[in-house]
Amino acid sequence: MGKDVIIACDFSSKRETIDFLEKFGELRPFVKIGMELYYAEGPEMVRELKARGHKVFVDLKVHDIPNTAASAMRVLGGLGADIVNVHAAGTKRMMEAAKAGLEEAYESFCEREGKRGEKPLLIAVTQLTSTDEEAMQHELLIEKPLVDVVLHYAKMTRDSGLDGVVCSAQEAEGIHDACGENFVTVTPGIRFADSQKGDQRRVMTPAEAKKIGSDYIVVGRPITQAEDVVSAYERCCREFIG
Ligand code: C5P
């Protein structure tokens, strides 16, 4: 997979999501669905998006005992998801189990489909960007600086054999330096230079994210709330992919 813009489809129903995507005509953007939509509509939502020709990032941030994480990945891999994720805080053992579950599902998926597509990427969340250093140190009792914890979790993710991490665009460069250029960085918190930040704090433009080497940007409201959603998506692609 190369550099791409992933649209965060933060909608509450399948109808709303499909109505939104129909505006794109023949274009088939890479989309992300999160807990709200997945819990509301279930695995059928992923199958429907795949059948319509979209690549799908299923953002469920799995965090459980290794056996349960592996079972969750067997389900998601069997749906043909292109990117799935876990919390690095689940530990190496959990990430390795998740990877094994996903690989098993991928093999059965290929057998069922009668062809080998691209292998799904398994990535990890390091520290949520909503967790600040104060909360991490005083509530979670993790005493190190936040930036060190993020880098440590990223290295642990790489050592568990995963493909990359979700991180803020500000962290992408340091993570590539520490974990290698091929380690994938998926970065939300993207805003156009002239658009509202909303509740995001540390934001970057698509062009800046390109410059610091993000592999995928996740863009929600700057596209979903735009007056012309297709132009906003195309502007993102122009600025990020070139
Ligand atoms: O609308 P906006 O562009 O802020 O949407 C960003 C998307 O990325 C949302 O779906 C949000 O849940 C997700 N996300 C994030 N920060 C993270 C992880 C995921 O904003 N650290």
Residues whose N, C-alpha, C, O or C-beta is under 5 A from the ligand:
A	BS01	C5P	A8 D10 L128 T129 P188 G189 I190 Q200 V218 V219 G220 R221 P222
